[in-house]
Amino acid sequence: MDFEKFCEEHCVERKGTGTLKWDSLQEVFGDADLLPLWVADMEIQSPESVREALKKRVEHGVFGYGKVEDSYFEAFFAWQKKHHGMDLAKENVRFATGVVGSLYAAVRAYTKENASVVICPPVYYPFYDAILNTGRKLVTCELDNHEGHYQLDMEKFEKAITDNQAEMFILCSPHNPVCRVWTEEELAAMMEICKKHGVLVVSDEIHQDFAYEENPFVSSSMVKGGKYRDNLILLNSGSKTFNLAGLIHSHVIIYNEKLMETYDAYIKSIGSPEVNLMGVTGMEAAYRGGEEWFADVKALIQHNYNYMKQEFARELPNIVVTPLEGTYLSWIDLRGYMSGEEVADFIQKKCRLACDVGEWFSFTGHGFVRINLATDTKNIKTAVERIITNIKS
């Protein structure tokens, strides 16, 4: 694959287009003149099938209330079956405006105020918000870091649950930001512990399609042949897969009838949202016609990761780059060259980069940065060069 040609044809300028990643730097970082590698979306245009479907809808010219047609379910179910072996039915699926909003909904629907909810840092920071902003008790079980490879200590995990009488566990699978694709055995161990202690599992699987090489993704719904489905709320979307986050459309998948009744009752109590017409249109087109595009994007992400890893290994061997098993987000440990407390200022003020820093994901995360790999290779090269130059100087 000619990666330079792919970037020339598919990567676009986003600054000045009203985008969070590029146009909110002053508000978020206090500096508008940074190279943004933070928000988890792409500089890569979405698949042509999506753009054509949206053009057709725009040309129709009417943007009334939308309905999810059978054709959407067919496309979504076919993708899930082909890529993840999942069998779904309409009664298992509800629609939402995003996975983060669904995290809040799940916490509110299935737990009471002051209930304990477990997460495993370093983890996507809205997990904290969904617990703390709803008046629940945050319980953390930090992942163990073995030279860049992260694992969950199951004894420690079970103790966190029992000591706090936890009611819910929010699972990140694949795990953002530490790039882990959990094995079926690891998932089974987590879910068995939760089942044993009556803890409901909410699984954020928005990065499900980004798994690489010898690390196949296994949905929580497929663990041990679906053994734990009755204790599961599964959240996913094509928004990361096809770069459609701005179309605010996602899925809530629930197999247990009583859990679905509880969810429906909660949504009814807050006013059931309508589906996003453009989100449904774009995502159906992506599931139908975006497979070749997606294969190229994954190849580019791996290319960017390999470049970064090789350059750091040659020039700064004490940088620890976490193995990229899943997601399109690299997790980098710079503590081999500076104290953890220095890293945030170093990345922003010296390297002129806007990155998510480790303390956003864990109270003990100082020293790490998360860099978005789903971008033009020239942006990754610039970031790597700046880090190398400034550490050496």
Disulfide bonds with the S-S distance in Angstrom:
none
